[in-house]
Amino acid sequence: MEAVLRALADESRRTVLEALADGEATAGELVALLPIARPGVSRHLRVLREAGLVDVRQEAQRRIYSIRPQPLAEVHQWLERYQTLWEQRLDALHTEVARGKHERRQTK
């Protein structure tokens, strides 16, 4: 999962993943989405492949990239534990805010 998190840390790679979430794309189509040269996009695609986040297949002269959802599902499962913690804390904050509003209304 560490390689996946490192790959996700880069905004350009997240942009590529967002594009691939809508469907397959060629390297040329992905280059058009980013303000960097083709070699830079190729390096980002290599990082994503090595992290297991994308698959590539050859079609004649083109490389077609697609997203692999499994590594993202693993990150989601890991983050869910912390989501519960934050939801509990936000619920407690909501309760305190409501209590404060109620107390202010009573003192008027």
MITORKE-253640 format. One record per residue: x, y, z of N, C-alpha, C, O in turn; residue number from 1. Coordinates in steps of 0.1 Angstrom, whole numbers, always signed. Layout:
REM residues N
NODE   neast   nnorth     nup   caeast   canorth    caup   ceast   cnorth     cup   oeast   onorth     oup     i
NODE       X        Y       Z        X         Y       Z       X        Y       Z       X        Y       Z   NUM
...
***
This chain:
REM residues 108
NODE   neast   nnorth     nup   caeast   canorth    caup   ceast   cnorth     cup   oeast   onorth     oup     i
NODE      +8      -12      +0       +0        +0      +0      +9      +13      +0      +4      +23      -4     1
NODE     +21      +11      +5      +30       +23      +5     +32      +29      -9     +32      +41     -11     2
NODE     +35      +20     -18      +37       +25     -32     +25      +32     -38     +26      +41     -45     3
NODE     +13      +27     -34       +0       +33     -39      -1      +47     -33      -5      +56     -40     4
NODE      +2      +48     -20       +0       +61     -14     +10      +71     -19      +7      +83     -21     5
NODE     +23      +66     -22      +33       +75     -28     +28      +80     -42     +30      +91     -46     6
NODE     +22      +70     -49      +18       +74     -63      +6      +84     -62      +5      +93     -70     7
NODE      -3      +82     -53      -14       +91     -51     -10     +105     -46     -18     +114     -47     8
NODE      +2     +106     -40       +6      +119     -35      +8     +130     -45      +8     +142     -42     9
NODE     +10     +126     -58      +13      +135     -69      +0     +139     -76      -8     +131     -80    10
NODE      -2     +152     -77      -14      +158     -83     -16     +153     -98     -27     +150    -102    11
NODE      -5     +153    -105       -6      +148    -119     -10     +134    -120     -18     +130    -129    12
NODE      -6     +125    -112      -10      +111    -112     -24     +110    -108     -32     +102    -113    13
NODE     -29     +118     -98      -43      +118     -95     -52     +122    -106     -62     +117    -109    14
NODE     -47     +132    -114      -54      +137    -126     -55     +125    -136     -66     +123    -142    15
NODE     -45     +118    -138      -45      +107    -147     -55      +96    -142     -63      +91    -150    16
NODE     -55      +93    -129      -64       +83    -124     -79      +88    -126     -87      +80    -129    17
NODE     -81     +101    -123      -95      +106    -125     -99     +104    -139    -111     +101    -142    18
NODE     -90     +107    -149      -94      +105    -163     -97      +91    -166    -106      +87    -173    19
NODE     -89      +82    -161      -90       +67    -163    -103      +62    -156    -108      +51    -160    20
NODE    -107      +68    -146     -120       +64    -139    -132      +65    -149    -142      +58    -147    21
NODE    -130      +74    -158     -141       +76    -168    -140      +66    -180    -149      +65    -188    22
NODE    -129      +59    -181     -127       +49    -191    -113      +49    -196    -104      +57    -192    23
NODE    -110      +39    -205      -96       +38    -210     -92      +50    -218    -100      +58    -223    24
NODE     -79      +52    -218      -73       +63    -226     -59      +59    -231     -52      +51    -225    25
NODE     -55      +65    -242      -42       +63    -247     -33      +73    -240     -37      +82    -234    26
NODE     -20      +71    -242      -10       +80    -236     -11      +94    -241     -10     +103    -234    27
NODE     -14      +95    -254      -16      +108    -261     -28     +115    -255     -27     +127    -253    28
NODE     -39     +108    -252      -50      +115    -246     -47     +120    -232     -52     +130    -228    29
NODE     -39     +112    -225      -36      +116    -211     -26     +128    -211     -26     +136    -202    30
NODE     -17     +128    -221       -8      +140    -223     -16     +153    -224     -11     +163    -218    31
NODE     -27     +152    -231      -35      +164    -233     -41     +170    -220     -44     +182    -220    32
NODE     -41     +162    -210      -48      +166    -197     -38     +173    -188     -42     +180    -179    33
NODE     -25     +172    -191      -15      +177    -181      -6     +187    -187      -3     +187    -199    34
NODE      -2     +197    -179       +7      +208    -185     +22     +204    -185     +30     +212    -182    35
NODE     +25     +191    -188      +38      +186    -188     +41     +179    -201     +31     +175    -208    36
NODE     +54     +177    -205      +57      +171    -217     +55     +156    -217     +53     +150    -206    37
NODE     +54     +150    -228      +51      +135    -229     +60     +127    -221     +55     +117    -215    38
NODE     +74     +129    -221      +82      +121    -212     +78     +121    -197     +79     +111    -190    39
NODE     +74     +133    -193      +69      +134    -179     +57     +126    -176     +56     +119    -166    40
NODE     +48     +126    -186      +35      +118    -184     +39     +103    -185     +33      +96    -177    41
NODE     +48     +100    -193      +53       +86    -193     +58      +81    -180     +56      +70    -176    42
NODE     +66      +90    -174      +72       +86    -160     +60      +85    -150     +61      +76    -142    43
NODE     +50      +94    -151      +39       +92    -142     +31      +79    -144     +27      +72    -135    44
NODE     +30      +76    -157      +23       +63    -160     +31      +51    -155     +25      +41    -150    45
NODE     +44      +52    -156      +52       +41    -151     +51      +39    -136     +49      +28    -131    46
NODE     +50      +51    -128      +48       +50    -114     +35      +44    -111     +34      +35    -102    47
NODE     +25      +48    -118      +11       +42    -116     +11      +27    -119      +4      +20    -112    48
NODE     +18      +23    -130      +18        +9    -133     +25       +1    -122     +21      -10    -118    49
NODE     +37       +6    -118      +45        -1    -108     +37       -2     -94     +39      -11     -87    50
NODE     +29       +8     -91      +21        +8     -79      +9       -1     -81      +1       -4     -71    51
NODE      +6       -6     -93       -5       -15     -95     -18       -7     -97     -29      -13     -97    52
NODE     -18       +6    -100      -30       +14    -101     -35      +14    -115     -47      +17    -117    53
NODE     -27      +11    -125      -31       +11    -139     -26       -1    -146     -15       -7    -143    54
NODE     -33       -6    -156      -29       -16    -165     -27      -10    -179     -33       +1    -182    55
NODE     -19      -16    -187      -16       -11    -201     -17      -23    -210     -12      -34    -207    56
NODE     -22      -21    -222      -22       -31    -232     -19      -24    -245     -22      -12    -248    57
NODE     -12      -32    -254       -8       -27    -267     -18      -30    -277     -23      -41    -278    58
NODE     -22      -20    -285      -31       -21    -296     -24      -15    -308     -24       -3    -309    59
NODE     -18      -23    -317      -10       -18    -328      +1       -9    -322      +9      -14    -315    60
NODE      +1       +4    -326      +11       +13    -322      +7      +20    -309     +15      +28    -304    61
NODE      -4      +18    -304       -9       +26    -293      -9      +18    -280     -10       +5    -280    62
NODE      -7      +25    -269       -8       +18    -256     -21      +24    -249     -23      +36    -249    63
NODE     -29      +15    -245      -42       +18    -239     -41      +16    -224     -37       +5    -220    64
NODE     -44      +26    -216      -43       +25    -202     -57      +24    -196     -67      +30    -201    65
NODE     -58      +16    -185      -70       +15    -178     -67      +14    -163     -56      +11    -159    66
NODE     -77      +18    -155      -75       +19    -140     -77       +5    -134     -85       -3    -139    67
NODE     -69       +2    -124      -71       -11    -116     -77       -6    -103     -70       +0     -95    68
NODE     -89       -9    -100      -96        -4     -88     -91      -11     -75     -93       -5     -64    69
NODE     -86      -23     -75      -83       -30     -63     -74      -23     -53     -77      -22     -41    70
NODE     -62      -17     -58      -54       -10     -48     -61       +2     -42     -59       +5     -30    71
NODE     -70       +9     -50      -77       +20     -44     -87      +15     -33     -90      +22     -23    72
NODE     -93       +3     -36     -102        -3     -26     -95       -6     -13    -100       -4      -2    73
NODE     -82      -11     -14      -75       -13      -2     -72       -1      +6     -72       -1     +18    74
NODE     -68      +10      -1      -66       +23      +6     -79      +28     +12     -79      +33     +24    75
NODE     -90      +26      +5     -103       +30     +11    -106      +22     +24    -111      +28     +34    76
NODE    -104       +9     +24     -106        +1     +36     -97       +6     +47    -102       +7     +59    77
NODE     -85       +9     +44      -76       +14     +55     -81      +27     +60     -80      +30     +72    78
NODE     -85      +36     +52      -90       +49     +56    -103      +49     +63    -106      +58     +71    79
NODE    -111      +39     +61     -124       +38     +67    -123      +38     +83    -132      +43     +89    80
NODE    -113      +32     +88     -111       +32    +102    -110      +46    +108    -116      +49    +118    81
NODE    -103      +54    +101     -101       +68    +105    -114      +77    +102    -116      +86    +109    82
NODE    -121      +73     +92     -134       +80     +89    -143      +79    +101    -150      +88    +104    83
NODE    -144      +67    +107     -153       +65    +118    -149      +74    +130    -157      +80    +136    84
NODE    -136      +74    +132     -130       +83    +143    -134      +97    +140    -139     +104    +149    85
NODE    -133     +102    +128     -136      +116    +125    -151     +119    +126    -155     +129    +130    86
NODE    -159     +109    +122     -173      +111    +122    -178     +112    +137    -186     +120    +140    87
NODE    -172     +104    +146     -175      +105    +160    -171     +119    +166    -179     +125    +173    88
NODE    -160     +124    +162     -155      +137    +167    -164     +148    +161    -167     +158    +168    89
NODE    -167     +147    +148     -176      +157    +143    -190     +157    +149    -196     +167    +151    90
NODE    -195     +145    +152     -208      +144    +159    -207     +151    +172    -216     +158    +176    91
NODE    -196     +148    +180     -194      +154    +193    -194     +170    +192    -199     +177    +200    92
NODE    -187     +175    +181     -186      +189    +179    -200     +195    +176    -203     +205    +181    93
NODE    -207     +188    +168     -221      +192    +165    -229     +193    +177    -237     +203    +179    94
NODE    -228     +183    +186     -235      +183    +199    -232     +195    +207    -240     +202    +213    95
NODE    -219     +198    +208     -214      +210    +216    -219     +223    +210    -223     +232    +218    96
NODE    -218     +224    +197     -223      +236    +191    -238     +238    +193    -243     +249    +197    97
NODE    -246     +228    +192     -260      +228    +195    -263     +232    +209    -272     +240    +212    98
NODE    -255     +226    +218     -256      +229    +233    -254     +244    +235    -261     +250    +243    99
NODE    -243     +249    +229     -240      +263    +231    -250     +272    +225    -253     +283    +232   100
NODE    -256     +269    +214     -267      +277    +209    -279     +277    +218    -286     +287    +220   101
NODE    -282     +265    +223     -293      +264    +232    -291     +272    +245    -301     +279    +250   102
NODE    -279     +272    +250     -276      +280    +262    -277     +295    +260    -281     +302    +268   103
NODE    -272     +299    +248     -273      +313    +245    -287     +318    +244    -291     +329    +248   104
NODE    -296     +310    +238     -310      +313    +237    -317     +315    +251    -326     +323    +253   105
NODE    -313     +306    +260     -318      +306    +274    -314     +319    +281    -321     +323    +290   106
NODE    -302     +324    +278     -297      +336    +286    -303     +349    +281    -301     +359    +287   107
NODE    -310     +349    +270     -315      +361    +264    -328     +365    +270    -334     +375    +267   108
***
